[in-house]
Amino acid sequence: MYDDIANNEENPIPGVIINDPQGENVYAGVPKDYVGDDVNVNNFFAVLLGNRTALTGGSGKVIDSSPDDYIFVYYTDHGGPGVLGMPTYPDLYADDLIAVLKHKHATGSYKSMVFYLEACESGSIFEGLLPNNINIYATTAANAMESSYATYCPGMFPSPPPQFTTCLGDLYSVSWMEDSYVHDWRTETLAQQYQLVKNRTAVHNTYYFGSHVMQYADLRLNTQKLSLYVGFDPSGDGVTPVANPLPSSTQTVVVNQRDAELIHFWLKLHKASEGSPQKLDAQKQLLQVLEHRSHVDKSVRLIGNLLFGSENGPRVLESVGAAGQPLVDDWSCLKSMVRAFETYCGSLSRYGMKHLRSLANICNAGVRVEAMTKVAAEACPNVPSNTWSLLPKGFSA
């Protein structure tokens, strides 16, 4: 965990993290093997592969597994088509993750693995990429083309305590965790949890709001019990003891994950005293976020028009490939397109991750990086100053 929440100056209850409106502290006693800058792609892969020599910082713990071991991975961050956020630069691309998982399988160092993934467009990380013959079962919060959703947000029902200005969790994650609170892990199967989580996240399959929870790769594994992967207390009844657990059938109002930050900034502005420095700072923050979003959207749209013409540009950028196919033909090209964009137009940021499908489509259309670089420089001659400040730590243009 990056570990920047509990003792953040904006946390209304210092040292405490809650993920449901009833306020149970989920921070105390949680082991933190890698925090801050040690949370990075290199260390994540080293931990997965059990490669201690590749680690930098942290506790040094890795998954030192054997052929008889069951592995459970839960990953949550922002995301976009083909990419997962990391709190430190660079982000994690789908092709690199799949390569590591294939390598892990080739070493014969696990029996089977379950991967729960919370991120926008999280289905794109596995779709058409994760083989079904390496003993891995994965579920995702969303399909390859949609946002995931935040929940327990201020002003919604149920709402966090009034002093909070942030959403407390993500609908997919809240759903599987709260389902786990009320079922016996020794009897509930992965398939049963998947169906319950899928139903809750889709609001009984209406999709009035919410996303399409997906499953990928070796679906035969979903008949196995949760306890194989998440364990249980052998001295108890197999159910995790939780104070006043919320039932998995609880329905909540949710918000698009990418818009959750707007709620936070708007509430900061709304709650600050009129004319106070806090009011001015909150107003400045909100305007910067809105300006950055507008800049990224306009820049990507203009690049598409410059490359393909004003009529064909939107069609190319917004095109979606056949179901079951990977996002992009050449992942190196996609990474180069991202670098070219950020060099001349500033950081995509977590919001701008949604445009990676457009950049992938530029690659799939056969555009060379040199051409992308030229039009990016033309599209972004004057980049808003705050756009550069939004670059991830460690980024160098």
Residue pairs with C-beta under 8 A, 6 or more apart in sequence:
1 30
1 32
1 34
1 35
1 39
2 35
2 36
2 39
2 87
3 32
3 35
3 36
4 36
4 87
5 11
5 17
5 27
6 14
6 15
6 16
6 17
6 27
7 14
7 15
10 165
11 17
12 161
12 163
12 164
13 163
15 27
16 25
16 27
16 28
17 25
17 26
17 27
18 24
18 25
18 26
18 160
18 161
18 168
19 26
19 152
19 168
19 169
19 174
19 177
20 152
20 168
20 169
20 174
20 178
20 246
21 152
21 158
21 159
21 160
21 161
21 168
22 243
22 244
22 246
23 161
24 242
24 243
24 244
33 58
33 59
33 61
34 43
34 47
34 57
34 58
34 59
35 58
37 57
37 88
37 393
38 56
38 57
38 58
39 86
39 87
39 88
40 56
40 86
40 88
41 86
41 90
41 91
41 92
41 96
42 54
42 56
43 54
43 55
43 56
43 57
43 58
44 86
44 92
45 51
45 54
45 96
45 100
46 52
46 54
46 55
46 62
47 55
47 61
47 62
47 63
48 63
48 73
48 100
48 101
48 104
49 62
49 63
49 100
49 103
49 104
49 107
50 62
50 63
50 64
50 65
50 109
51 62
52 60
52 62
55 62
63 71
65 71
65 109
65 110
66 109
66 110
67 108
67 109
67 110
67 111
68 111
69 109
69 110
69 111
70 110
70 111
70 112
70 113
70 114
70 228
70 229
71 110
71 112
71 113
71 114
71 229
72 113
72 114
72 116
72 229
72 230
73 113
73 114
73 115
73 116
74 116
74 117
74 118
75 84
75 115
75 116
75 117
75 118
75 119
76 117
76 118
76 119
76 170
76 173
77 84
77 85
77 86
77 87
77 118
77 119
78 84
78 85
78 119
78 120
78 257
78 258
78 350
78 353
79 85
79 119
79 120
79 121
79 122
79 125
79 148
79 353
80 120
80 121
80 352
80 353
80 354
80 355
80 356
80 357
81 121
81 124
81 144
81 145
81 327
81 353
81 354
81 356
81 357
81 360
82 93
82 94
82 95
82 121
82 124
82 125
82 327
82 328
82 331
82 334
82 356
82 357
82 360
83 91
83 92
83 93
83 94
83 353
83 356
84 91
84 92
84 93
84 94
84 97
84 117
84 119
84 122
84 125
85 91
85 92
85 119
85 350
85 353
86 92
86 392
87 393
88 392
88 393
88 394
89 391
89 392
89 393
89 394
89 395
90 392
90 394
91 353
91 392
93 331
93 334
93 335
94 124
94 125
94 126
94 129
94 326
94 327
94 331
95 129
95 331
96 331
97 125
98 126
98 129
98 130
101 113
101 130
101 134
101 136
102 131
102 134
104 110
104 113
105 134
105 135
105 136
110 135
111 135
112 135
112 136
112 137
112 218
112 221
112 224
112 228
113 135
113 136
113 137
114 136
114 137
114 138
114 190
114 221
114 229
115 136
115 137
115 138
115 139
116 138
116 139
116 176
117 125
117 126
117 138
117 139
117 140
117 141
118 140
118 141
118 148
118 170
118 172
118 173
119 125
119 140
119 141
119 142
119 148
120 141
120 142
120 146
120 147
120 148
120 257
120 258
120 353
120 354
121 142
121 143
121 144
121 145
121 146
121 147
121 353
121 354
121 357
122 140
122 141
122 142
122 148
122 214
123 140
123 142
123 143
123 144
123 145
123 212
123 214
123 216
124 144
124 145
124 327
125 140
126 138
126 140
126 214
126 216
126 217
127 143
127 144
127 214
127 216
127 323
127 324
127 325
127 326
127 327
128 324
128 325
128 326
128 327
129 326
130 136
130 138
130 216
130 217
131 217
132 217
132 218
132 219
133 218
134 217
134 218
135 218
135 221
136 217
136 218
136 221
137 190
137 215
137 216
137 217
137 218
137 219
137 221
137 222
138 215
138 216
138 217
139 190
139 194
139 197
139 213
139 214
139 215
139 216
140 172
140 213
140 214
140 215
140 216
141 148
141 170
141 171
141 172
141 173
141 201
141 211
141 213
142 148
142 172
142 211
142 212
142 213
142 214
143 211
143 212
143 214
144 327
145 320
145 357
146 211
146 212
147 211
147 256
147 257
147 258
147 354
148 170
148 171
148 172
148 211
148 257
149 170
149 171
149 172
149 201
149 209
149 210
149 211
149 254
149 255
149 256
149 257
150 167
150 169
150 170
150 171
150 254
150 255
150 256
150 257
150 260
151 167
151 168
151 169
151 170
151 171
151 174
151 252
151 253
151 254
151 255
152 158
152 159
152 160
152 167
152 168
152 169
152 174
152 252
153 159
153 160
153 166
153 167
153 168
153 253
153 254
153 255
153 260
153 263
154 160
154 162
154 164
154 165
154 166
154 167
154 263
154 267
155 263
156 252
156 253
156 254
156 255
157 252
157 253
158 250
158 252
160 166
160 167
160 168
165 263
165 264
165 267
165 268
165 271
166 260
166 263
166 264
167 255
167 260
167 263
170 257
171 200
171 201
171 210
171 211
171 252
171 254
172 197
172 201
172 211
172 213
174 252
175 196
175 197
175 200
175 201
175 248
176 193
176 197
178 245
178 246
178 247
178 248
178 250
179 188
179 193
179 196
179 197
179 200
179 248
180 193
180 226
180 230
180 240
181 239
181 240
181 242
181 245
181 246
182 239
182 245
182 247
182 248
183 192
183 193
183 226
183 239
183 248
184 232
184 237
184 238
184 239
185 225
185 226
185 227
185 230
185 231
185 232
185 238
185 239
185 240
186 225
186 226
186 227
186 232
186 238
187 225
187 238
188 225
188 226
189 222
189 223
189 224
189 225
189 226
190 221
190 222
190 223
190 224
190 225
190 226
190 229
191 222
191 223
193 226
194 213
194 215
194 222
196 248
197 213
197 248
198 212
198 213
199 205
200 248
200 249
200 250
200 251
201 210
201 211
201 213
202 210
202 211
202 212
202 213
203 209
203 210
203 251
209 253
209 254
210 254
215 222
227 238
232 238
232 240
233 240
255 263
258 350
258 351
258 354
261 289
261 351
262 286
262 289
265 282
265 285
265 286
265 289
266 286
268 278
268 282
268 285
268 286
269 279
269 282
269 283
269 286
272 278
272 279
272 281
272 282
273 279
288 386
291 384
291 386
292 346
292 349
292 351
292 384
292 386
292 387
292 390
293 351
293 352
295 345
295 346
295 383
295 384
295 387
296 345
296 346
296 348
296 349
296 351
296 352
296 355
296 387
297 355
299 341
299 345
299 376
299 379
299 380
300 317
300 341
300 352
300 355
300 358
300 359
301 313
301 314
301 317
302 379
303 341
303 362
303 372
303 375
303 376
303 379
304 313
304 314
304 316
304 317
304 358
304 362
305 313
306 313
306 375
306 378
306 379
307 313
307 316
307 362
307 365
307 367
307 371
307 372
307 375
308 315
308 316
308 365
316 361
316 362
316 365
317 357
317 358
317 361
317 362
318 357
318 358
318 361
319 361
320 357
321 327
321 364
327 334
327 356
327 357
327 360
328 334
328 360
328 363
328 364
329 363
329 364
330 363
333 363
333 369
334 356
334 359
334 360
334 363
336 369
336 372
337 359
337 360
337 362
337 363
337 369
337 372
338 348
338 356
338 359
340 369
340 372
340 373
340 376
341 348
341 359
341 372
341 376
342 348
342 391
342 395
342 397
343 373
343 376
343 397
344 373
344 376
344 377
344 379
344 380
344 383
345 376
345 379
345 380
345 383
345 387
346 380
346 383
346 384
346 387
346 388
346 390
346 391
347 387
347 388
347 390
347 391
347 392
347 395
348 355
348 356
349 390
362 372
391 397
